[in-house]
Amino acid sequence: MEQQEGKTVVTIRDVAQRAGVAVSTASRALSGGSASEATRRKVQEAAEALHFVPNPAARRLTGGHSNVVALVVDEPTDFLFRDDFLAGILGQLSMSLARENLLPFLILAEPDNAKGFEQLLHRSGAEGVVVASFHEGRKFADMLKRFDKPTVFIGSPPKGFKCPYVDVDNYDGGYQAGKLLVERGCRHIALIEGPRDMPTPKERTAGFRAALKEQGLEPIASYAGSYEMDNGLKSMERIIAEYPQVDGVFAHSDKIAAGALHVLDRFDKQVPQDVAVVGFDDLQAARLLNPQLTTLAQPLDDMAEAATRMLAHRLENGTWRVSFQRFPVRLVRRESA
């Protein structure tokens, strides 16, 4: 017990010692984190017997551990504040980690500042890492390997990088999009992809192509770029100019779809009568567009919770409970297809 201004202060270490558990275990048990019911009861009884009053600041540094988790985003700073998916998943991750008494620390892996990123990662004192975006071919993967801390990916990790991950069934999402457009009678279908240096767009494209192939079709055009609206604008302009017969579009994100819808409106194309459009994400923009966007919904809260539980279990027990978790996507039918 510690002395503070003449008073004896009961600490989390005292509770842990009385309960016969590790300090980190006691902290999680008292804060609603991962712990068995028997452990939670034992720690609670010890806390009550000692009249322990939790100190929120002290709980952040339990058992000599920082409880810091680095949220790593392999994107430029300005992109983070423009991308609804990243903003949404990071917000959900922050809340999920806080419920496990883990402290999120955001680190942006700027592509042109690799050295600064590596220094910040090491100085953060992070005990674990959650990667919320990843581009193949950047130095960032090697830096993570050198950091050598438990790491969970949101989205499939790159080949050769054996890390647990949480993802949605992107292949099935692409397949559902293709199947829907074909069932609507579309036969001249274009594809506007996300970045080709990321695993996720490749999976969505593979599923989409498989659905079309079943009907003896293939995309009349396929253009790739960022997940942003500008990609949808530029790609849709090219499609209209080169393939005026287009009657269906699958966009790899709702923002890409928003750009495509803007161009279609400018060219007086009726949606979905002339051209049907399907997006991916089901973020706020999908409901605000005119017409409202048919899209594939990703369960951001479930993904964030699963990633948090994976990492919390690894930090608590030293082993991974599961190596991956993949969630289904849900087709949300609205006005655009």
C-alpha positions, -999 to +999 in steps of 0.1 A: +000+000+000+011+035-007+012+067+015-004+098+001-007+130+021-007+110+053-032+085+041-028+049+032-039+043-004-049+009-016-035+003-051-045-022-078-013-041-069-027-047-034-060-060-049-041-083-073-019-097-045-049-104-023-068-121-051-038-141-062-038-128-098-016-107-120-020-069-118-031-067-154-057-094-148-071-075-118-073-043-138-092-060-166-116-077-141-124-045-124-128-025-157-151-050-174-123-063-197-116-099-206-116-122-175-135-153-164-165-149-141-147-167-113-117-144-116-139-113-118-157-124-086-125-131-068-109-097-077-141-079-068-142-095-034-106-085-028-113-050-039-143-047-015-123-062+014-095-036+009-120-008+002-102-002-031-112+030-050-101+027-086-079+055-099-087+060-136-052+074-143-034+046-124-054+020-142-037+030-174-004+018-162-009-016-146+016-042-138+044-022-154+026-023-188+016+007-208-017-008-221-011+013-252-023+000-285-010+016-317-037+022-343-016+023-375-030+037-407-009+034-439-023+065-455-015+102-458-029+124-430-055+142-451-069+109-465-079+098-430-102+127-426-118+122-460-124+085-458-156+075-441-147+039-437-114+046-420-129+072-397-157+048-388-136+018-381-111+039-360-139+053-340-153+019-333-118+005-324-112+034-300-144+026-281-138-012-281-102-008-269-113+016-241-138-010-228-108-034-225-088-008-205-065-004-235-054+030-247-055+037-285-027+057-299-031+068-336+000+066-358-002+076-394+024+058-416+030+086-441+045+070-472+072+097-475+081+097-438+090+061-431+118+069-407+096+092-386+069+065-385+093+039-372+106+062-345+071+072-334+060+035-333+089+026-310+086+056-288+049+051-283+055+022-258+027+003-276+023-033-265+001-042-295-008-029-329-040-027-350-034-020-387-064-003-402-052+001-437-024-015-457-008-010-491+015-037-506+050-027-516+056-001-489+084-003-463+059-002-436+055-040-433+092-045-426+090-019-399+062-037-382+082-069-383+111-052-366+087-038-340+078-074-332+046-067-311+013-086-313-004-072-344-040-075-358-050-064-393-083-049-403-085-066-437-064-094-450-026-090-443-002-091-472+012-124-484+040-136-462+029-115-432+014-140-408-008-120-385-043-125-372-069-104-390-105-094-391-123-089-424-155-092-443-162-116-471-152-093-498-154-120-525-190-127-516-197-090-516-184-086-551-203-117-561-236-104-547-231-071-566-225-088-599-254-112-594-278-083-586-268-063-617-272-094-639-306-102-624-317-066-632-310-074-668-277-055-671-254-068-698-229-040-703-214-038-668-184-017-657-162-020-627-146+009-608-121-006-584-102+006-553-064+006-551-049-025-567-020-026-542-044-037-514-058-072-509-094-061-504-101-047-539-087-079-555-111-100-536-141-078-545-131-079-581-127-117-581-162-123-567-177-098-591-161-114-622-172-148-610-208-137-609-206-123-644-188-153-657-216-176-646-238-158-671-212-157-699-203-121-692-173-100-683-169-064-674-169-041-704-144-018-686-124-019-654-106+012-639-088+014-606-079+042-582-085+054-546-116+047-527-125+084-530-152+102-551-126+116-575-120+080-588-157+076-594-159+109-613-129+103-635-136+066-641-173+071-649-164+099-674-141+075-692-167+048-692-194+070-707-170+083-733-156+049-743-186+026-736-218+046-740-238+013-739-230+008-702-260-002-682-245-013-649-217-002-625-202-019-595-181+006-574-157-007-547-168+020-523-198+042-516-177+073-523-166+059-557-203+052-564-212+088-554-188+101-580-202+078-607-238+089-599-228+126-603-214+119-637-244+099-648-267+127-638-246+152-657-250+130-688-288+127-682-286+090-675-315+078-654-305+056-624-314+027-623-335+028-655-305+035-678-276+025-656-279+006-623-252+013-596-241-008-567-216+005-540-198-010-511-197+000-474-232+013-465-219+044-448-238+076-442-233+089-478-252+059-492-285+071-476-279+108-485-274+103-523-301+109-548-311+082-557-302+064-525-275+039-531-278+001-532-247-012-515-230-039-494-230-032-457-199-039-436-204-044-398-178-019-385-188-024-349-185-062-351-151-060-369-137-035-343-149-057-314-134-088-329-100-072-334-100-058-299-109-092-284-082-109-304-055-085-292-068-083-256-067-121-253-031-122-267-019-095-244-036-112-214-027-148-221+003-147-244-014-168-271-039-160-299-073-175-294-082-172-331-061-164-361-088-147-382-125-138-382-145-130-413-179-114-413-206-116-440-216-085-459-253-076-463-269-064-495-289-033-488-314-026-516-322+010-522-331+030-553-299+028-575-302-009-584 
